Amino acid sequence: MTDTARKRADFHALHQDGFFLLPNAWDAGSAVRLAKKGFRAIASTSAGAAWAAGKDDGELGRDAVLAHLEMLV
C-alpha cells in the first residue's frame, strides 16, 4: 500500500469510530502544534489563509491556495 493510500484508509477509519475533532490549521506553526497535540487529522481554513494574505475569504487564487496547502503539509 502506498503512503497516500494508507493515509486515505486511516482518515476513512476515523469516520467508522463515531465522532472525532477536526481542527483547522491556518499556518505551518498551527499545523505542527495541532499534530503535536495528537490530532489524527487536521483541516485547513480558507478564511484564515485569506485573512493572513489581507484578503477576504474566497479571494485567493488557485496558485495561492495550493501554495498555502503545500505549506501546511
All heavy atoms as TSV, in Angstrom:
chain	resi	resn	atom	element	x	y	z
A	1	MET	N	N	0.850	-1.180	0.000
A	1	MET	CA	C	0.000	0.000	0.000
A	1	MET	C	C	0.893	1.239	0.000
A	1	MET	O	O	1.847	1.321	0.776
A	1	MET	CB	C	-0.901	-0.029	1.235
A	1	MET	CG	C	-1.816	1.177	1.360
A	1	MET	SD	S	-2.895	1.189	2.822
A	1	MET	CE	C	-4.051	-0.077	2.437
A	2	THR	N	N	0.579	2.204	-0.848
A	2	THR	CA	C	1.354	3.441	-0.889
A	2	THR	C	C	1.077	4.273	0.355
A	2	THR	O	O	0.085	4.063	1.061
A	2	THR	CB	C	0.999	4.270	-2.134
A	2	THR	OG1	O	-0.351	4.739	-2.005
A	2	THR	CG2	C	1.179	3.475	-3.411
A	3	ASP	N	N	1.940	5.231	0.621
A	3	ASP	CA	C	1.764	6.122	1.764
A	3	ASP	C	C	0.446	6.897	1.645
A	3	ASP	O	O	-0.276	7.042	2.635
A	3	ASP	CB	C	2.954	7.077	1.863
A	3	ASP	CG	C	2.935	7.869	3.152
A	3	ASP	OD1	O	2.735	7.268	4.224
A	3	ASP	OD2	O	3.120	9.098	3.089
A	4	THR	N	N	0.138	7.361	0.439
A	4	THR	CA	C	-1.109	8.099	0.225
A	4	THR	C	C	-2.319	7.210	0.456
A	4	THR	O	O	-3.290	7.621	1.108
A	4	THR	CB	C	-1.148	8.687	-1.201
A	4	THR	OG1	O	-0.043	9.583	-1.363
A	4	THR	CG2	C	-2.438	9.443	-1.453
A	5	ALA	N	N	-2.276	5.987	-0.026
A	5	ALA	CA	C	-3.392	5.054	0.184
A	5	ALA	C	C	-3.558	4.746	1.665
A	5	ALA	O	O	-4.692	4.650	2.169
A	5	ALA	CB	C	-3.154	3.781	-0.614
A	6	ARG	N	N	-2.458	4.602	2.384
A	6	ARG	CA	C	-2.530	4.348	3.822
A	6	ARG	C	C	-3.164	5.525	4.550
A	6	ARG	O	O	-4.014	5.356	5.428
A	6	ARG	CB	C	-1.146	4.071	4.395
A	6	ARG	CG	C	-1.168	3.742	5.896
A	6	ARG	CD	C	0.218	3.731	6.519
A	6	ARG	NE	N	0.999	4.925	6.269
A	6	ARG	CZ	C	0.818	6.102	6.890
A	6	ARG	NH1	N	-0.124	6.252	7.767
A	6	ARG	NH2	N	1.606	7.126	6.605
A	7	LYS	N	N	-2.767	6.754	4.183
A	7	LYS	CA	C	-3.348	7.949	4.805
A	7	LYS	C	C	-4.841	8.039	4.523
A	7	LYS	O	O	-5.623	8.407	5.403
A	7	LYS	CB	C	-2.623	9.207	4.313
A	7	LYS	CG	C	-1.223	9.333	4.871
A	7	LYS	CD	C	-0.530	10.549	4.310
A	7	LYS	CE	C	0.903	10.648	4.825
A	7	LYS	NZ	N	1.611	11.798	4.272
A	8	ARG	N	N	-5.235	7.712	3.303
A	8	ARG	CA	C	-6.667	7.705	2.968
A	8	ARG	C	C	-7.420	6.699	3.826
A	8	ARG	O	O	-8.489	6.976	4.346
A	8	ARG	CB	C	-6.860	7.357	1.492
A	8	ARG	CG	C	-6.972	8.541	0.628
A	8	ARG	CD	C	-7.469	8.124	-0.754
A	8	ARG	NE	N	-6.786	8.948	-1.713
A	8	ARG	CZ	C	-6.010	8.541	-2.675
A	8	ARG	NH1	N	-5.821	7.258	-2.892
A	8	ARG	NH2	N	-5.416	9.384	-3.470
A	9	ALA	N	N	-6.862	5.514	3.941
A	9	ALA	CA	C	-7.503	4.461	4.742
A	9	ALA	C	C	-7.588	4.871	6.211
A	9	ALA	O	O	-8.619	4.656	6.861
A	9	ALA	CB	C	-6.740	3.152	4.588
A	10	ASP	N	N	-6.533	5.485	6.733
A	10	ASP	CA	C	-6.540	5.949	8.122
A	10	ASP	C	C	-7.612	7.014	8.337
A	10	ASP	O	O	-8.329	6.994	9.337
A	10	ASP	CB	C	-5.171	6.518	8.515
A	10	ASP	CG	C	-4.093	5.458	8.644
A	10	ASP	OD1	O	-4.419	4.246	8.649
A	10	ASP	OD2	O	-2.908	5.853	8.729
A	11	PHE	N	N	-7.734	7.952	7.395
A	11	PHE	CA	C	-8.745	9.012	7.516
A	11	PHE	C	C	-10.145	8.411	7.430
A	11	PHE	O	O	-11.033	8.773	8.203
A	11	PHE	CB	C	-8.538	10.074	6.432
A	11	PHE	CG	C	-9.448	11.262	6.585
A	11	PHE	CD1	C	-9.289	12.139	7.642
A	11	PHE	CD2	C	-10.457	11.499	5.679
A	11	PHE	CE1	C	-10.124	13.236	7.798
A	11	PHE	CE2	C	-11.300	12.590	5.816
A	11	PHE	CZ	C	-11.127	13.458	6.881
A	12	HIS	N	N	-10.327	7.475	6.530
A	12	HIS	CA	C	-11.621	6.803	6.403
A	12	HIS	C	C	-11.973	6.072	7.706
A	12	HIS	O	O	-13.121	6.095	8.159
A	12	HIS	CB	C	-11.598	5.823	5.230
A	12	HIS	CG	C	-12.880	5.089	5.032
A	12	HIS	ND1	N	-14.015	5.675	4.514
A	12	HIS	CD2	C	-13.219	3.814	5.304
A	12	HIS	CE1	C	-14.989	4.791	4.478
A	12	HIS	NE2	N	-14.529	3.648	4.953
A	13	ALA	N	N	-10.987	5.448	8.322
A	13	ALA	CA	C	-11.221	4.711	9.565
A	13	ALA	C	C	-11.677	5.635	10.688
A	13	ALA	O	O	-12.453	5.208	11.556
A	13	ALA	CB	C	-9.952	3.961	9.974
A	14	LEU	N	N	-11.229	6.878	10.695
A	14	LEU	CA	C	-11.675	7.819	11.720
A	14	LEU	C	C	-13.193	7.963	11.712
A	14	LEU	O	O	-13.814	8.144	12.759
A	14	LEU	CB	C	-11.037	9.198	11.510
A	14	LEU	CG	C	-9.549	9.339	11.778
A	14	LEU	CD1	C	-9.073	10.724	11.386
A	14	LEU	CD2	C	-9.233	9.049	13.233
A	15	HIS	N	N	-13.790	7.888	10.531
A	15	HIS	CA	C	-15.235	8.045	10.393
A	15	HIS	C	C	-16.007	6.823	10.883
A	15	HIS	O	O	-17.198	6.915	11.163
A	15	HIS	CB	C	-15.597	8.323	8.932
A	15	HIS	CG	C	-15.088	9.632	8.435
A	15	HIS	ND1	N	-13.787	9.821	8.047
A	15	HIS	CD2	C	-15.709	10.818	8.281
A	15	HIS	CE1	C	-13.627	11.068	7.666
A	15	HIS	NE2	N	-14.767	11.704	7.802
A	16	GLN	N	N	-15.357	5.701	11.005
A	16	GLN	CA	C	-16.029	4.469	11.411
A	16	GLN	C	C	-16.229	4.383	12.923
A	16	GLN	O	O	-17.080	3.633	13.396
A	16	GLN	CB	C	-15.234	3.249	10.937
A	16	GLN	CG	C	-14.939	3.227	9.452
A	16	GLN	CD	C	-16.165	3.436	8.583
A	16	GLN	OE1	O	-17.153	2.731	8.734
A	16	GLN	NE2	N	-16.109	4.425	7.705
A	17	ASP	N	N	-15.455	5.155	13.662
A	17	ASP	CA	C	-15.476	5.079	15.121
A	17	ASP	C	C	-16.410	6.099	15.762
A	17	ASP	O	O	-16.353	6.289	16.969
A	17	ASP	CB	C	-14.060	5.271	15.680
A	17	ASP	CG	C	-13.124	4.158	15.243
A	17	ASP	OD1	O	-13.595	3.032	15.013
A	17	ASP	OD2	O	-11.915	4.428	15.120
A	18	GLY	N	N	-17.222	6.790	14.986
A	18	GLY	CA	C	-18.100	7.822	15.544
A	18	GLY	C	C	-17.520	9.199	15.309
A	18	GLY	O	O	-16.912	9.464	14.287
A	19	PHE	N	N	-17.668	10.066	16.291
A	19	PHE	CA	C	-17.238	11.456	16.160
A	19	PHE	C	C	-15.743	11.613	16.433
A	19	PHE	O	O	-15.169	10.865	17.210
A	19	PHE	CB	C	-18.004	12.349	17.143
A	19	PHE	CG	C	-19.459	12.431	16.841
A	19	PHE	CD1	C	-20.374	11.684	17.563
A	19	PHE	CD2	C	-19.922	13.240	15.819
A	19	PHE	CE1	C	-21.726	11.748	17.280
A	19	PHE	CE2	C	-21.271	13.313	15.530
A	19	PHE	CZ	C	-22.169	12.570	16.266
A	20	PHE	N	N	-15.149	12.613	15.793
A	20	PHE	CA	C	-13.774	12.986	16.090
A	20	PHE	C	C	-13.620	14.475	15.830
A	20	PHE	O	O	-14.396	15.068	15.078
A	20	PHE	CB	C	-12.763	12.170	15.267
A	20	PHE	CG	C	-12.844	12.388	13.780
A	20	PHE	CD1	C	-12.015	13.299	13.153
A	20	PHE	CD2	C	-13.736	11.662	13.011
A	20	PHE	CE1	C	-12.077	13.490	11.781
A	20	PHE	CE2	C	-13.802	11.846	11.643
A	20	PHE	CZ	C	-12.980	12.767	11.029
A	21	LEU	N	N	-12.660	15.096	16.488
A	21	LEU	CA	C	-12.408	16.521	16.314
A	21	LEU	C	C	-11.485	16.728	15.122
A	21	LEU	O	O	-10.493	16.016	14.961
A	21	LEU	CB	C	-11.771	17.117	17.561
A	21	LEU	CG	C	-12.635	17.103	18.818
A	21	LEU	CD1	C	-11.852	17.662	19.998
A	21	LEU	CD2	C	-13.922	17.876	18.613
A	22	LEU	N	N	-11.803	17.737	14.318
A	22	LEU	CA	C	-11.009	18.061	13.142
A	22	LEU	C	C	-10.678	19.552	13.191
A	22	LEU	O	O	-11.428	20.385	12.676
A	22	LEU	CB	C	-11.788	17.703	11.866
A	22	LEU	CG	C	-11.058	17.817	10.547
A	22	LEU	CD1	C	-9.888	16.850	10.499
A	22	LEU	CD2	C	-12.012	17.517	9.403
A	23	PRO	N	N	-9.567	19.909	13.847
A	23	PRO	CA	C	-9.222	21.327	13.973
A	23	PRO	C	C	-8.714	21.902	12.655
A	23	PRO	O	O	-8.248	21.165	11.787
A	23	PRO	CB	C	-8.113	21.318	15.027
A	23	PRO	CG	C	-7.452	19.997	14.821
A	23	PRO	CD	C	-8.563	19.043	14.449
A	24	ASN	N	N	-8.801	23.214	12.512
A	24	ASN	CA	C	-8.325	23.912	11.317
A	24	ASN	C	C	-6.991	24.586	11.593
A	24	ASN	O	O	-6.873	25.398	12.511
A	24	ASN	CB	C	-9.311	24.999	10.884
A	24	ASN	CG	C	-10.524	24.447	10.212
A	24	ASN	OD1	O	-10.500	23.356	9.675
A	24	ASN	ND2	N	-11.613	25.195	10.237
A	25	ALA	N	N	-5.990	24.259	10.790
A	25	ALA	CA	C	-4.696	24.947	10.862
A	25	ALA	C	C	-4.733	26.139	9.916
A	25	ALA	O	O	-5.321	26.071	8.842
A	25	ALA	CB	C	-3.577	23.994	10.449
A	26	TRP	N	N	-4.113	27.245	10.307
A	26	TRP	CA	C	-4.100	28.442	9.471
A	26	TRP	C	C	-2.707	28.773	8.965
A	26	TRP	O	O	-2.541	29.562	8.058
A	26	TRP	CB	C	-4.699	29.633	10.224
A	26	TRP	CG	C	-3.993	29.932	11.501
A	26	TRP	CD1	C	-2.960	30.812	11.691
A	26	TRP	CD2	C	-4.234	29.329	12.771
A	26	TRP	NE1	N	-2.538	30.795	12.992
A	26	TRP	CE2	C	-3.312	29.888	13.695
A	26	TRP	CE3	C	-5.125	28.368	13.235
A	26	TRP	CZ2	C	-3.277	29.524	15.028
A	26	TRP	CZ3	C	-5.078	28.015	14.574
A	26	TRP	CH2	C	-4.174	28.593	15.447
A	27	ASP	N	N	-1.679	28.140	9.570
A	27	ASP	CA	C	-0.307	28.341	9.110
A	27	ASP	C	C	0.519	27.117	9.510
A	27	ASP	O	O	0.001	26.195	10.150
A	27	ASP	CB	C	0.287	29.638	9.663
A	27	ASP	CG	C	0.408	29.667	11.182
A	27	ASP	OD1	O	0.182	28.624	11.845
A	27	ASP	OD2	O	0.708	30.737	11.718
A	28	ALA	N	N	1.788	27.115	9.127
A	28	ALA	CA	C	2.632	25.947	9.401
A	28	ALA	C	C	2.784	25.706	10.897
A	28	ALA	O	O	2.744	24.557	11.355
A	28	ALA	CB	C	4.001	26.131	8.750
A	29	GLY	N	N	2.943	26.763	11.666
A	29	GLY	CA	C	3.102	26.621	13.107
A	29	GLY	C	C	1.887	25.991	13.768
A	29	GLY	O	O	2.023	25.124	14.640
A	30	SER	N	N	0.701	26.424	13.362
A	30	SER	CA	C	-0.504	25.845	13.963
A	30	SER	C	C	-0.666	24.383	13.551
A	30	SER	O	O	-1.105	23.555	14.348
A	30	SER	CB	C	-1.748	26.660	13.597
A	30	SER	OG	O	-2.008	26.631	12.208
A	31	ALA	N	N	-0.278	24.037	12.337
A	31	ALA	CA	C	-0.355	22.643	11.891
A	31	ALA	C	C	0.577	21.763	12.723
A	31	ALA	O	O	0.194	20.672	13.160
A	31	ALA	CB	C	-0.006	22.533	10.408
A	32	VAL	N	N	1.779	22.239	12.979
A	32	VAL	CA	C	2.744	21.487	13.789
A	32	VAL	C	C	2.229	21.330	15.217
A	32	VAL	O	O	2.263	20.242	15.792
A	32	VAL	CB	C	4.135	22.173	13.777
A	32	VAL	CG1	C	5.059	21.575	14.820
A	32	VAL	CG2	C	4.755	22.082	12.395
A	33	ARG	N	N	1.738	22.423	15.803
A	33	ARG	CA	C	1.238	22.359	17.182
A	33	ARG	C	C	0.062	21.403	17.306
A	33	ARG	O	O	-0.033	20.638	18.273
A	33	ARG	CB	C	0.861	23.750	17.682
A	33	ARG	CG	C	2.068	24.646	17.948
A	33	ARG	CD	C	1.659	25.989	18.512
A	33	ARG	NE	N	0.933	25.850	19.767
A	33	ARG	CZ	C	1.492	25.893	20.970
A	33	ARG	NH1	N	2.794	26.046	21.081
A	33	ARG	NH2	N	0.767	25.780	22.054
A	34	LEU	N	N	-0.869	21.458	16.349
A	34	LEU	CA	C	-2.034	20.577	16.401
A	34	LEU	C	C	-1.616	19.115	16.263
A	34	LEU	O	O	-2.144	18.243	16.958
A	34	LEU	CB	C	-3.045	20.968	15.326
A	34	LEU	CG	C	-3.747	22.313	15.557
A	34	LEU	CD1	C	-4.498	22.743	14.299
A	34	LEU	CD2	C	-4.676	22.253	16.755
A	35	ALA	N	N	-0.660	18.853	15.378
A	35	ALA	CA	C	-0.163	17.482	15.223
A	35	ALA	C	C	0.511	17.006	16.509
A	35	ALA	O	O	0.297	15.871	16.949
A	35	ALA	CB	C	0.805	17.398	14.049
A	36	LYS	N	N	1.305	17.877	17.139
A	36	LYS	CA	C	1.974	17.516	18.389
A	36	LYS	C	C	0.980	17.285	19.521
A	36	LYS	O	O	1.271	16.551	20.461
A	36	LYS	CB	C	2.979	18.586	18.789
A	36	LYS	CG	C	4.250	18.556	17.963
A	36	LYS	CD	C	5.247	19.588	18.437
A	36	LYS	CE	C	6.529	19.505	17.637
A	36	LYS	NZ	N	7.516	20.497	18.076
A	37	LYS	N	N	-0.183	17.927	19.442
A	37	LYS	CA	C	-1.241	17.723	20.446
A	37	LYS	C	C	-1.944	16.380	20.262
A	37	LYS	O	O	-2.759	15.986	21.069
A	37	LYS	CB	C	-2.267	18.855	20.397
A	37	LYS	CG	C	-1.753	20.185	20.868
A	37	LYS	CD	C	-1.579	20.163	22.370
A	37	LYS	CE	C	-1.176	21.529	22.880
A	37	LYS	NZ	N	-0.924	21.508	24.310
A	38	GLY	N	N	-1.649	15.703	19.137
A	38	GLY	CA	C	-2.186	14.368	18.936
A	38	GLY	C	C	-3.391	14.271	18.016
A	38	GLY	O	O	-3.969	13.192	17.888
A	39	PHE	N	N	-3.772	15.369	17.373
A	39	PHE	CA	C	-4.882	15.284	16.430
A	39	PHE	C	C	-4.479	14.380	15.277
A	39	PHE	O	O	-3.412	14.534	14.690
A	39	PHE	CB	C	-5.274	16.670	15.918
A	39	PHE	CG	C	-5.976	17.495	16.954
A	39	PHE	CD1	C	-5.292	18.470	17.659
A	39	PHE	CD2	C	-7.320	17.289	17.237
A	39	PHE	CE1	C	-5.927	19.233	18.627
A	39	PHE	CE2	C	-7.968	18.043	18.197
A	39	PHE	CZ	C	-7.275	19.008	18.899
A	40	ARG	N	N	-5.334	13.424	14.943
A	40	ARG	CA	C	-5.012	12.443	13.914
A	40	ARG	C	C	-5.332	12.954	12.516
A	40	ARG	O	O	-4.910	12.358	11.517
A	40	ARG	CB	C	-5.754	11.156	14.206
A	40	ARG	CG	C	-5.236	10.532	15.503
A	40	ARG	CD	C	-6.043	9.384	16.005
A	40	ARG	NE	N	-6.222	8.360	15.002
A	40	ARG	CZ	C	-7.179	7.445	15.072
A	40	ARG	NH1	N	-8.022	7.432	16.082
A	40	ARG	NH2	N	-7.287	6.547	14.135
A	41	ALA	N	N	-6.093	14.037	12.425
A	41	ALA	CA	C	-6.393	14.674	11.145
A	41	ALA	C	C	-6.510	16.172	11.402
A	41	ALA	O	O	-6.973	16.590	12.469
A	41	ALA	CB	C	-7.689	14.132	10.559
A	42	ILE	N	N	-6.078	16.974	10.444
A	42	ILE	CA	C	-6.111	18.430	10.570
A	42	ILE	C	C	-6.642	19.000	9.265
A	42	ILE	O	O	-6.184	18.626	8.186
A	42	ILE	CB	C	-4.706	18.991	10.867
A	42	ILE	CG1	C	-4.159	18.375	12.164
A	42	ILE	CG2	C	-4.740	20.517	10.958
A	42	ILE	CD1	C	-2.702	18.674	12.409
A	43	ALA	N	N	-7.605	19.894	9.379
A	43	ALA	CA	C	-8.177	20.556	8.203
A	43	ALA	C	C	-7.449	21.882	7.958
A	43	ALA	O	O	-6.637	22.315	8.776
A	43	ALA	CB	C	-9.668	20.805	8.421
A	44	SER	N	N	-7.748	22.493	6.851
A	44	SER	CA	C	-7.217	23.827	6.560
A	44	SER	C	C	-8.368	24.823	6.634
A	44	SER	O	O	-9.527	24.459	6.562
A	44	SER	CB	C	-6.578	23.870	5.175
A	44	SER	OG	O	-7.550	23.594	4.191
A	45	THR	N	N	-8.032	26.079	6.787
A	45	THR	CA	C	-9.041	27.122	6.835
A	45	THR	C	C	-8.848	28.086	5.681
A	45	THR	O	O	-7.802	28.716	5.568
A	45	THR	CB	C	-9.040	27.876	8.181
A	45	THR	OG1	O	-9.868	29.035	8.070
A	45	THR	CG2	C	-7.663	28.301	8.609
A	46	SER	N	N	-9.832	28.170	4.829
A	46	SER	CA	C	-9.721	29.093	3.700
A	46	SER	C	C	-9.764	30.538	4.187
A	46	SER	O	O	-9.035	31.388	3.685
A	46	SER	CB	C	-10.837	28.842	2.681
A	46	SER	OG	O	-12.117	29.070	3.252
A	47	ALA	N	N	-10.596	30.820	5.185
A	47	ALA	CA	C	-10.679	32.187	5.706
A	47	ALA	C	C	-9.357	32.593	6.352
A	47	ALA	O	O	-8.869	33.709	6.138
A	47	ALA	CB	C	-11.825	32.308	6.704
A	48	GLY	N	N	-8.772	31.702	7.148
A	48	GLY	CA	C	-7.508	32.016	7.794
A	48	GLY	C	C	-6.399	32.294	6.797
A	48	GLY	O	O	-5.599	33.211	6.981
A	49	ALA	N	N	-6.361	31.522	5.732
A	49	ALA	CA	C	-5.351	31.743	4.690
A	49	ALA	C	C	-5.579	33.081	4.000
A	49	ALA	O	O	-4.632	33.835	3.765
A	49	ALA	CB	C	-5.389	30.611	3.666
A	50	ALA	N	N	-6.817	33.366	3.680
A	50	ALA	CA	C	-7.134	34.625	3.001
A	50	ALA	C	C	-6.834	35.824	3.898
A	50	ALA	O	O	-6.221	36.805	3.456
A	50	ALA	CB	C	-8.597	34.634	2.564
A	51	TRP	N	N	-7.268	35.754	5.138
A	51	TRP	CA	C	-7.057	36.878	6.056
A	51	TRP	C	C	-5.576	37.122	6.297
A	51	TRP	O	O	-5.144	38.271	6.405
A	51	TRP	CB	C	-7.776	36.639	7.368
A	51	TRP	CG	C	-9.271	36.572	7.221
A	51	TRP	CD1	C	-10.031	37.051	6.186
A	51	TRP	CD2	C	-10.196	35.966	8.117
A	51	TRP	NE1	N	-11.363	36.779	6.401
A	51	TRP	CE2	C	-11.491	36.114	7.579
A	51	TRP	CE3	C	-10.057	35.293	9.324
A	51	TRP	CZ2	C	-12.632	35.631	8.209
A	51	TRP	CZ3	C	-11.187	34.817	9.950
A	51	TRP	CH2	C	-12.453	34.989	9.404
A	52	ALA	N	N	-4.778	36.047	6.367
A	52	ALA	CA	C	-3.337	36.205	6.549
A	52	ALA	C	C	-2.701	36.921	5.361
A	52	ALA	O	O	-1.659	37.563	5.502
A	52	ALA	CB	C	-2.675	34.846	6.757
A	53	ALA	N	N	-3.344	36.824	4.197
A	53	ALA	CA	C	-2.853	37.497	2.990
A	53	ALA	C	C	-3.519	38.857	2.789
A	53	ALA	O	O	-3.330	39.498	1.756
A	53	ALA	CB	C	-3.102	36.615	1.773
A	54	GLY	N	N	-4.337	39.284	3.771
A	54	GLY	CA	C	-5.002	40.584	3.661
A	54	GLY	C	C	-6.186	40.577	2.711
A	54	GLY	O	O	-6.557	41.626	2.166
A	55	LYS	N	N	-6.785	39.418	2.486
A	55	LYS	CA	C	-7.912	39.298	1.561
A	55	LYS	C	C	-9.111	38.729	2.292
A	55	LYS	O	O	-9.004	38.232	3.408
A	55	LYS	CB	C	-7.543	38.384	0.399
A	55	LYS	CG	C	-6.388	38.904	-0.446
A	55	LYS	CD	C	-6.042	37.934	-1.552
A	55	LYS	CE	C	-4.872	38.444	-2.357
A	55	LYS	NZ	N	-5.278	39.181	-3.522
A	56	ASP	N	N	-10.258	38.791	1.645
A	56	ASP	CA	C	-11.464	38.174	2.179
A	56	ASP	C	C	-11.495	36.703	1.791
A	56	ASP	O	O	-10.870	36.283	0.806
A	56	ASP	CB	C	-12.725	38.867	1.633
A	56	ASP	CG	C	-12.952	40.239	2.241
A	56	ASP	OD1	O	-12.553	40.439	3.408
A	56	ASP	OD2	O	-13.520	41.098	1.551
A	57	ASP	N	N	-12.252	35.925	2.555
A	57	ASP	CA	C	-12.400	34.503	2.255
A	57	ASP	C	C	-12.917	34.342	0.831
A	57	ASP	O	O	-13.829	35.043	0.404
A	57	ASP	CB	C	-13.371	33.864	3.246
A	57	ASP	CG	C	-13.368	32.351	3.185
A	57	ASP	OD1	O	-12.438	31.772	2.598
A	57	ASP	OD2	O	-14.301	31.749	3.734
A	58	GLY	N	N	-12.305	33.461	0.085
A	58	GLY	CA	C	-12.711	33.215	-1.294
A	58	GLY	C	C	-11.962	34.044	-2.324
A	58	GLY	O	O	-12.139	33.834	-3.522
A	59	GLU	N	N	-11.120	34.962	-1.880
A	59	GLU	CA	C	-10.404	35.828	-2.822
A	59	GLU	C	C	-9.037	35.299	-3.245
A	59	GLU	O	O	-8.420	35.858	-4.155
A	59	GLU	CB	C	-10.221	37.233	-2.228
A	59	GLU	CG	C	-11.500	38.036	-2.168
A	59	GLU	CD	C	-11.267	39.464	-1.732
A	59	GLU	OE1	O	-10.225	39.765	-1.109
A	59	GLU	OE2	O	-12.146	40.289	-2.002
A	60	LEU	N	N	-8.560	34.238	-2.602
A	60	LEU	CA	C	-7.268	33.694	-3.012
A	60	LEU	C	C	-7.415	32.929	-4.319
A	60	LEU	O	O	-8.381	32.195	-4.513
A	60	LEU	CB	C	-6.711	32.741	-1.952
A	60	LEU	CG	C	-6.239	33.353	-0.641
A	60	LEU	CD1	C	-5.715	32.263	0.279
A	60	LEU	CD2	C	-5.176	34.402	-0.875
A	61	GLY	N	N	-6.474	33.072	-5.198
A	61	GLY	CA	C	-6.478	32.325	-6.445
A	61	GLY	C	C	-6.001	30.895	-6.222
A	61	GLY	O	O	-5.495	30.535	-5.156
A	62	ARG	N	N	-6.149	30.085	-7.244
A	62	ARG	CA	C	-5.783	28.676	-7.168
A	62	ARG	C	C	-4.338	28.483	-6.739
A	62	ARG	O	O	-4.036	27.665	-5.864
A	62	ARG	CB	C	-6.023	27.995	-8.516
A	62	ARG	CG	C	-5.715	26.504	-8.491
A	62	ARG	CD	C	-5.710	25.953	-9.871
A	62	ARG	NE	N	-4.608	26.589	-10.596
A	62	ARG	CZ	C	-3.775	25.965	-11.406
A	62	ARG	NH1	N	-3.935	24.704	-11.657
A	62	ARG	NH2	N	-2.800	26.596	-12.007
A	63	ASP	N	N	-3.415	29.208	-7.345
A	63	ASP	CA	C	-1.998	29.034	-7.026
A	63	ASP	C	C	-1.710	29.393	-5.569
A	63	ASP	O	O	-0.926	28.709	-4.903
A	63	ASP	CB	C	-1.125	29.865	-7.959
A	63	ASP	CG	C	-1.120	29.332	-9.381
A	63	ASP	OD1	O	-1.513	28.163	-9.593
A	63	ASP	OD2	O	-0.723	30.090	-10.292
A	64	ALA	N	N	-2.345	30.443	-5.060
A	64	ALA	CA	C	-2.149	30.835	-3.661
A	64	ALA	C	C	-2.722	29.783	-2.715
A	64	ALA	O	O	-2.120	29.475	-1.684
A	64	ALA	CB	C	-2.779	32.194	-3.395
A	65	VAL	N	N	-3.870	29.229	-3.057
A	65	VAL	CA	C	-4.478	28.183	-2.229
A	65	VAL	C	C	-3.583	26.941	-2.216
A	65	VAL	O	O	-3.326	26.365	-1.155
A	65	VAL	CB	C	-5.902	27.826	-2.724
A	65	VAL	CG1	C	-6.420	26.575	-2.024
A	65	VAL	CG2	C	-6.847	28.995	-2.502
A	66	LEU	N	N	-3.089	26.545	-3.371
A	66	LEU	CA	C	-2.216	25.376	-3.439
A	66	LEU	C	C	-0.929	25.600	-2.669
A	66	LEU	O	O	-0.435	24.697	-1.980
A	66	LEU	CB	C	-1.933	25.001	-4.892
A	66	LEU	CG	C	-3.134	24.463	-5.677
A	66	LEU	CD1	C	-2.758	24.240	-7.136
A	66	LEU	CD2	C	-3.678	23.195	-5.053
A	67	ALA	N	N	-0.365	26.802	-2.752
A	67	ALA	CA	C	0.852	27.123	-2.005
A	67	ALA	C	C	0.579	27.068	-0.494
A	67	ALA	O	O	1.402	26.570	0.282
A	67	ALA	CB	C	1.383	28.502	-2.394
A	68	HIS	N	N	-0.587	27.558	-0.087
A	68	HIS	CA	C	-0.956	27.526	1.329
A	68	HIS	C	C	-1.089	26.079	1.810
A	68	HIS	O	O	-0.569	25.715	2.870
A	68	HIS	CB	C	-2.268	28.289	1.537
A	68	HIS	CG	C	-2.769	28.220	2.940
A	68	HIS	ND1	N	-2.192	28.918	3.977
A	68	HIS	CD2	C	-3.786	27.517	3.492
A	68	HIS	CE1	C	-2.826	28.641	5.103
A	68	HIS	NE2	N	-3.799	27.805	4.829
A	69	LEU	N	N	-1.758	25.239	1.039
A	69	LEU	CA	C	-1.935	23.831	1.418
A	69	LEU	C	C	-0.596	23.114	1.461
A	69	LEU	O	O	-0.342	22.300	2.356
A	69	LEU	CB	C	-2.903	23.139	0.467
A	69	LEU	CG	C	-4.344	23.644	0.533
A	69	LEU	CD1	C	-5.190	23.007	-0.552
A	69	LEU	CD2	C	-4.943	23.397	1.908
A	70	GLU	N	N	0.274	23.402	0.513
A	70	GLU	CA	C	1.605	22.797	0.500
A	70	GLU	C	C	2.384	23.185	1.759
A	70	GLU	O	O	3.051	22.349	2.373
A	70	GLU	CB	C	2.373	23.220	-0.753
A	70	GLU	CG	C	3.743	22.598	-0.865
A	70	GLU	CD	C	4.462	23.006	-2.140
A	70	GLU	OE1	O	4.199	24.103	-2.667
A	70	GLU	OE2	O	5.296	22.207	-2.586
A	71	MET	N	N	2.258	24.431	2.179
A	71	MET	CA	C	2.940	24.909	3.375
A	71	MET	C	C	2.412	24.181	4.605
A	71	MET	O	O	3.172	23.798	5.497
A	71	MET	CB	C	2.744	26.421	3.516
A	71	MET	CG	C	3.361	27.034	4.758
A	71	MET	SD	S	2.196	27.348	6.110
A	71	MET	CE	C	0.887	28.232	5.342
A	72	LEU	N	N	1.089	23.944	4.671
A	72	LEU	CA	C	0.501	23.260	5.817
A	72	LEU	C	C	0.984	21.814	5.913
A	72	LEU	O	O	1.228	21.292	6.989
A	72	LEU	CB	C	-1.020	23.278	5.749
A	72	LEU	CG	C	-1.698	24.624	5.952
A	72	LEU	CD1	C	-3.205	24.461	5.812
A	72	LEU	CD2	C	-1.347	25.226	7.293
A	73	VAL	N	N	1.107	21.169	4.758
A	73	VAL	CA	C	1.511	19.766	4.744
A	73	VAL	C	C	2.983	19.652	5.061
A	73	VAL	O	O	3.427	18.788	5.764
A	73	VAL	CB	C	1.201	19.126	3.373
A	73	VAL	CG1	C	1.770	17.730	3.272
A	73	VAL	CG2	C	-0.294	19.092	3.159
